[in-house]
Amino acid sequence: MAEKFEVSRSPVREALVALEKAGTVIMSPYKGAIVKPLSAAEILDIAELRLALISLALKPSHRHLSPADFDNAYDLAKRLARIKNAKNHFEYNRQFWDIIFSKAQRPILHEVFRQLEDRGTRYEPLLMKLFPPETRPRQREVLIEIYRKGKIAEAFRAFRKIYLEIVDQVIDHLKSQEAGDFLQSRSGYSWVVRSPRARRRQL
């Protein structure tokens, strides 16, 4: 890579270390770096942590949101339902959640949520594939429609229900891919990941 981009090895090494911290690549001593495959276990962890942070932000945020803020968030939610480009989808999604988390006035909460969003960036193309505009769930619109009425708990429950259905479908897709890769290689370990749906059944 250093030769290809005509730079020294140091910046390449620093870039790879940064990508490893972001969960994008896996570094192996004396072997180099490989792109980390999409993982059902990772997307489940990200989803559950996102929901926990959102639940913590909604109540303190609500008292500081203006009618214009709600209108802006709802407009972004409608745009997100129509977007076909993964990059634009990520940017609009970030703007949507920035409105809510910035008004919560809990900067650490906001920072951690942004880190999770960054880690989930590489799943955006898959989400675009699984949920094209004509069938894309409207969880953000549902959230804002109820949330702006002051029904915070109800808004979160409605959002959570739709969001976990999305996560279930993503996990099912990734698990089927992982199973196919396992059968092809006939070696390695098969990870068992309980989807949110399976965990709810267990409860």
Helices and strands as residue ranges (DSSP letters): H 2-5, H 9-21, E 25-28, E 32-35, H 40-62, H 67-82, H 86-104, H 107-119, G 121-123, H 124-130, G 133-135, H 139-147, H 152-185, H 196-202
